[in-house]
Amino acid sequence: MSVFRKAPKRKLVSDINVVPYIDVMLVLLVVFMVTAPLLMQGVKVDLPNAPSSPIEDTDDEPLIVSVRADGTYYLNLGSEEKVAKPLEEIQKTVAKVLRQKPKTPVLVWGDTDAKYGLIVGAMTQLQKAGAPSVGLVTEPPQE
């Protein structure tokens, strides 16, 4: 008789521990929920209240031209989105973007106290730049 016994064969089971993956997924969910409203940023303006329907969802980030009450214009593109720009420069920049991505939505954020002519002037220049339609952004009515 032999003193040595054979060890019983063990089954190799490869169980994946999914708990860390669930934790990572929940953290990513929270991060996306917090950052999603921040993606559509522009210069702070006091938008008028009016009932309106939402724009169609597209993959392209919209170009937002903000018009302040003092008559300054801003474009939410690049690193200088908080710097006032002349309307002609905004028109040239929007035209370049629309040549590359023609389906990019173009929106105007007009301050409630801005003169009507300033907002219409911005819309006209954006249409000259090649925007097929220019949307006006409003706040939903307060009830």
C-alpha positions as CSV (number, residue, x, y, z in Angstrom):
1,M,0.0,0.0,0.0
2,S,1.0,3.4,-0.8
3,V,1.1,6.2,1.8
4,F,0.3,8.8,-0.8
5,R,-3.2,9.4,-1.9
6,K,-4.3,11.1,-5.0
7,A,-5.8,14.5,-4.5
8,P,-9.4,14.8,-5.7
9,K,-9.7,16.6,-9.1
10,R,-11.1,20.1,-8.8
11,K,-13.3,21.6,-11.3
12,L,-12.2,25.0,-12.6
13,V,-15.1,27.3,-12.4
14,S,-14.7,30.8,-13.8
15,D,-17.3,32.9,-12.2
16,I,-17.2,36.6,-13.0
17,N,-17.9,38.9,-10.1
18,V,-20.2,41.5,-11.6
19,V,-20.5,43.7,-8.5
20,P,-17.6,45.9,-9.4
21,Y,-19.0,46.3,-13.0
22,I,-22.4,47.4,-11.6
23,D,-20.7,49.9,-9.3
24,V,-18.8,51.4,-12.3
25,M,-22.0,51.5,-14.3
26,L,-23.9,53.4,-11.6
27,V,-21.1,55.9,-11.3
28,L,-21.1,56.5,-15.0
29,L,-24.8,56.9,-15.0
30,V,-24.6,59.6,-12.3
31,V,-21.8,61.4,-14.2
32,F,-23.8,61.4,-17.5
33,M,-27.0,62.6,-15.7
34,V,-25.1,65.5,-14.2
35,T,-23.2,66.5,-17.3
36,A,-26.0,66.1,-19.9
37,P,-27.7,69.4,-19.0
38,L,-24.4,71.2,-19.2
39,L,-23.7,70.2,-22.8
40,M,-26.0,72.8,-24.3
41,Q,-24.4,75.9,-22.9
42,G,-24.3,79.4,-24.2
43,V,-24.0,82.8,-22.8
44,K,-26.5,83.5,-20.0
45,V,-29.5,85.4,-21.3
46,D,-32.9,85.9,-20.0
47,L,-35.0,83.8,-22.4
48,P,-38.6,84.8,-23.1
49,N,-41.4,82.5,-21.9
50,A,-43.5,81.0,-24.6
51,P,-45.1,77.6,-25.4
52,S,-43.1,75.7,-28.0
53,S,-42.3,72.3,-29.2
54,P,-38.8,70.7,-28.7
55,I,-36.4,70.4,-31.6
56,E,-35.7,67.1,-33.3
57,D,-32.9,65.0,-31.8
58,T,-29.8,65.0,-34.0
59,D,-26.3,63.6,-33.5
60,D,-24.8,67.0,-34.2
61,E,-24.3,69.5,-31.4
62,P,-26.3,72.6,-32.2
63,L,-24.6,76.0,-32.9
64,I,-26.0,78.5,-30.5
65,V,-25.8,82.2,-31.1
66,S,-26.7,84.3,-28.0
67,V,-27.9,87.8,-28.3
68,R,-27.7,89.9,-25.1
69,A,-29.8,92.9,-24.4
70,D,-26.8,95.3,-24.9
71,G,-26.5,94.1,-28.5
72,T,-23.5,91.8,-28.1
73,Y,-23.4,88.5,-29.9
74,Y,-21.8,85.2,-28.8
75,L,-21.2,81.9,-30.5
76,N,-20.9,78.6,-28.4
77,L,-18.0,77.3,-30.5
78,G,-14.4,76.8,-29.5
79,S,-12.6,78.0,-26.4
80,E,-13.8,81.6,-26.7
81,E,-17.6,81.1,-26.4
82,K,-17.8,83.7,-23.6
83,V,-16.2,86.4,-25.8
84,A,-18.4,88.8,-27.7
85,K,-17.9,88.6,-31.5
86,P,-19.1,90.8,-34.4
87,L,-22.0,89.3,-36.3
88,E,-20.0,89.1,-39.5
89,E,-17.4,86.9,-37.8
90,I,-20.1,84.7,-36.4
91,Q,-21.6,84.4,-39.9
92,K,-18.2,83.3,-41.4
93,T,-17.6,80.7,-38.6
94,V,-21.2,79.3,-39.0
95,A,-20.7,79.0,-42.7
96,K,-17.5,77.0,-42.3
97,V,-19.2,74.7,-39.8
98,L,-22.2,74.2,-42.1
99,R,-20.0,73.4,-45.1
100,Q,-18.5,70.5,-43.0
101,K,-21.7,69.4,-41.3
102,P,-24.8,70.8,-43.2
103,K,-27.3,69.2,-40.9
104,T,-26.1,71.0,-37.8
105,P,-29.0,72.8,-36.1
106,V,-28.6,76.5,-35.6
107,L,-30.4,78.2,-32.6
108,V,-30.7,81.7,-31.4
109,W,-30.9,82.6,-27.7
110,G,-32.3,86.1,-27.6
111,D,-32.5,87.9,-24.3
112,T,-36.0,89.1,-23.4
113,D,-34.9,92.7,-23.3
114,A,-32.9,92.5,-26.6
115,K,-34.3,94.7,-29.4
116,Y,-36.2,92.7,-32.0
117,G,-34.0,94.0,-34.8
118,L,-30.9,92.5,-33.1
119,I,-32.4,89.0,-33.1
120,V,-33.8,89.3,-36.6
121,G,-30.4,90.6,-37.8
122,A,-28.7,87.5,-36.3
123,M,-31.3,85.2,-37.9
124,T,-30.8,86.8,-41.3
125,Q,-27.0,86.5,-41.1
126,L,-27.3,82.9,-40.0
127,Q,-29.5,82.1,-43.0
128,K,-27.0,83.9,-45.3
129,A,-24.3,81.6,-43.8
130,G,-26.3,78.6,-45.1
131,A,-28.5,77.5,-42.2
132,P,-31.7,76.2,-43.8
133,S,-33.7,77.1,-40.7
134,V,-32.9,79.0,-37.5
135,G,-34.6,78.1,-34.3
136,L,-35.5,80.5,-31.5
137,V,-35.0,79.1,-28.0
138,T,-37.6,80.0,-25.3
139,E,-38.4,79.0,-21.8
140,P,-41.7,77.1,-21.1
141,P,-44.4,79.3,-19.6
142,Q,-44.4,79.6,-15.8
143,E,-47.7,78.2,-14.3
